[in-house]
Amino acid sequence: MAGDAPSANRNERVDEGTTAAGEQPAPTLAWAREYDPSWQPAFTESTFGALVQVAGDCPRCHHHTAMNFPAVIPSSTVKAAGQVVTMFCKCGLPHEGRPDDDFGCGAYWGAVAEL
């Protein structure tokens, strides 16, 4: 539902089966916990009250994914510009071998967010 505020649950799946550009993604990869320091995906940020949603395409499976973060770092009253956050793929699409408690392809990467 476009325009609705995101859920505060970081484990909620957000995928709609396409890339952020509306394209059909590549064939689904098997699940694997994977990190590549060269991943520099383009993401957008949207603020919904006390939450910042960081969204875009996973650099591994290329499915749309998003995560929500508090707009203010916990135990702080000051907003931090350029805070590095750890993103996890939460595409919600099937990836063979995916654990029951995971919602993506297993990829994770660092992203800079204006929290």
N, C-alpha and C positions, 0 to 999 in steps of 0.2 A: 504494500500500500504506500505509494509514493507520498511523501510529505509527512507521514506519521513519525512521531518521535520513536527512536529506537528503544528496544528493551534494555534494561540495565543488566540483563543476564548475558555475560560474555560468551557463554557456551551455546547460546541460541543460534541455530543456523539461519543464514540470511540469503542464501543463494536462490536465484530464480532460474537457473539452468542456462544462462548465457553469460558472455563476458560483459563488462561494464559498457562496452561499445555496442552491445546488442547482438554480437556475433555468436554463432554456435562454437563452443570450445572444441579443442582437439580431443581425440579419443581419451577416455579416462585412464589415468595412470594407476598402478597399484599403490597402496598406501605405503609410505616410508617416511620415518622421521628424518628430515633432511634440512640442512642449512648450507647456504652458499654465500659467502661474504660479498660476492660480486653482484648479488641481486639488488637492484635499485629500482623497484617498480614505482610507477606513478600512482599516487593515491590522492583522493580528495578528502577534505575535512569538512564536517558539518557540525554545528553546535546546537544542541537541544537542551536548553536549561543548564543543568550541572554536568552534562555529558558531551564529549566530543566523539563523533563517529568518524573513523578512518576507514575509507572504502576504496576498492579498486580490484584489479585482477591479480590472483595469486601468481607469483613468478614461476611456480613449478607446474601447476596443472592448468593455469590460465582461466580458471573459473572465477566468477565474481565472489568476493569475500568482503567482510566488514567486521570491525571490532569497535566496541565502545570503551572509552576511558573517562575517568573523572576529569572535569575541566580544571580542577584545582588539585594539585598533588596532595594526597592525604597527609595530615598533620602539618599542613602549611596553609596560610591564608593568602599567599602570593602566587599568582599565575607564573608558570615557568615557560618562557619562550624557547622553542626548539628542543623540547624534551625528547630523548630517544626512548621509544617504546618497542617492546617485542610483539610483533604481529604473528599470529598463527593462522593458517588456512582454515576457514570455517565455511567452505563452499557448500556443504550439505549434500553434495552429490556422491554417489557410490564410488568408493575406491577399494578394490579387492584387498582383503586382509586388514581393513581398518578396524581398530579396536572399538568396542561398543561405546566408550566414553569420549570418542573423538568425532568431530563433525567435518573434517576436511581431508586433504591428501597427505598430511604429516609435515608439510613445509612450515618453516618459521624463519623470520628475518627481522632486522632492525629497521625502524622507520622513524623519521623525525616528525613530531607532532607539536603543534602550538597549543599545549595544554595550559 
